[in-house]
Amino acid sequence: MMLTSDISIGEAGVYALLGYAVVFFGLILLMCVVTAMGKYFAAKDTKMKAAASAAAQATAPAAPAAAPKKVAPGSAGELKLYDVEPKTAAMIMAIVANQMGKPLNELRFKSIKEVK
């Protein structure tokens, strides 16, 4: 024997809308919980970082400032070359400075490596 339900189109629409409402309410509630937990842990992380930096400053002895290396005027420090000839590195730096429209002494190159 087959059971059939006698509900009208209107009742089916109301049931569908109530089902959608329940699902969206659950999603909104879940979003609120996740947002609140995110804010809680972000505040907790900020507090821990502040406490750690304060403790590090309190326990660390004041170290004398290291004297900077003497470099040529207009130089930006040491350049590491990996599998590149110095002449090639100089050409690369000049091309980059020209393309950027800046003087070479305003740019800082840390290393140049040949990509194979």
C-alpha positions as CSV (number, residue, x, y, z in Angstrom):
1,M,0.0,0.0,0.0
2,M,1.4,3.4,-1.0
3,L,1.0,6.4,1.3
4,T,0.4,9.7,-0.3
5,S,0.4,13.0,1.5
6,D,-2.2,15.5,0.7
7,I,-0.4,18.9,1.1
8,S,-1.1,21.8,-1.1
9,I,1.4,23.8,-3.1
10,G,1.0,26.6,-0.6
11,E,1.9,24.4,2.4
12,A,4.9,23.0,0.5
13,G,6.1,26.5,-0.2
14,V,5.8,27.4,3.5
15,Y,7.7,24.3,4.5
16,A,10.4,25.1,2.0
17,L,10.7,28.7,3.2
18,L,10.9,27.6,6.9
19,G,13.6,25.1,5.9
20,Y,15.6,27.8,4.1
21,A,15.2,30.1,7.1
22,V,16.5,27.5,9.5
23,V,19.5,26.8,7.4
24,F,20.4,30.5,6.9
25,F,19.9,31.2,10.6
26,G,22.3,28.3,11.4
27,L,24.9,29.7,8.9
28,I,24.6,33.3,10.3
29,L,25.0,31.9,13.9
30,L,28.0,29.9,12.8
31,M,29.5,33.0,11.2
32,C,29.0,35.0,14.4
33,V,30.7,32.3,16.5
34,V,33.7,32.0,14.1
35,T,34.1,35.8,13.9
36,A,34.0,36.2,17.7
37,M,36.5,33.4,18.2
38,G,38.8,35.0,15.6
39,K,38.7,38.4,17.5
40,Y,39.3,36.7,20.8
41,F,42.4,34.8,19.6
42,A,43.7,37.9,17.7
43,A,43.5,40.0,20.9
44,K,45.1,37.1,22.9
45,D,47.9,36.9,20.4
46,T,48.5,40.7,20.5
47,K,48.6,40.6,24.4
48,M,51.1,37.7,24.3
49,K,53.4,39.5,21.7
50,A,53.3,42.7,23.8
51,A,54.2,40.8,27.0
52,A,57.0,38.9,25.2
53,S,58.5,42.0,23.8
54,A,58.3,43.8,27.2
55,A,59.9,40.8,28.9
56,A,62.7,40.7,26.2
57,Q,63.3,44.4,26.7
58,A,63.4,44.1,30.5
59,T,65.8,41.2,30.5
60,A,68.1,42.1,27.6
61,P,71.2,44.1,28.5
62,A,71.8,47.2,26.5
63,A,74.3,46.2,23.8
64,P,76.5,48.8,22.4
65,A,75.6,49.7,18.8
66,A,77.8,48.0,16.2
67,A,79.9,50.3,14.2
68,P,78.8,50.3,10.6
69,K,81.2,49.1,8.0
70,K,83.1,51.7,6.0
71,V,81.7,51.8,2.4
72,A,82.5,53.9,-0.5
73,P,80.5,57.1,-0.9
74,G,77.3,56.4,-2.8
75,S,77.7,52.6,-2.2
76,A,74.9,50.6,-0.6
77,G,77.0,47.9,1.0
78,E,78.1,44.4,0.0
79,L,76.9,42.5,-3.1
80,K,76.9,38.7,-3.3
81,L,77.4,37.2,-6.7
82,Y,76.4,33.7,-7.5
83,D,77.8,32.3,-10.8
84,V,77.9,35.8,-12.3
85,E,81.0,37.7,-13.5
86,P,81.5,41.1,-11.9
87,K,81.3,42.7,-15.4
88,T,77.9,41.1,-16.1
89,A,76.6,42.1,-12.7
90,A,77.6,45.7,-13.3
91,M,75.8,45.7,-16.6
92,I,72.7,44.2,-15.0
93,M,72.7,46.9,-12.3
94,A,73.1,49.6,-14.9
95,I,70.2,48.3,-17.0
96,V,68.0,48.0,-13.9
97,A,68.8,51.6,-12.8
98,N,68.2,52.9,-16.3
99,Q,64.8,51.1,-16.7
100,M,63.7,52.4,-13.3
101,G,64.9,55.9,-14.0
102,K,66.9,56.1,-10.8
103,P,70.6,56.8,-10.2
104,L,72.5,53.6,-9.4
105,N,73.6,54.9,-5.9
106,E,69.9,55.1,-4.8
107,L,69.4,51.4,-5.5
108,R,70.5,48.5,-3.3
109,F,71.4,45.2,-4.8
110,K,71.8,42.4,-2.2
111,S,72.7,39.5,-4.5
112,I,72.7,38.6,-8.2
113,K,72.3,35.0,-9.2
114,E,72.3,33.4,-12.7
115,V,69.1,31.5,-13.3
116,K,69.7,28.4,-15.5
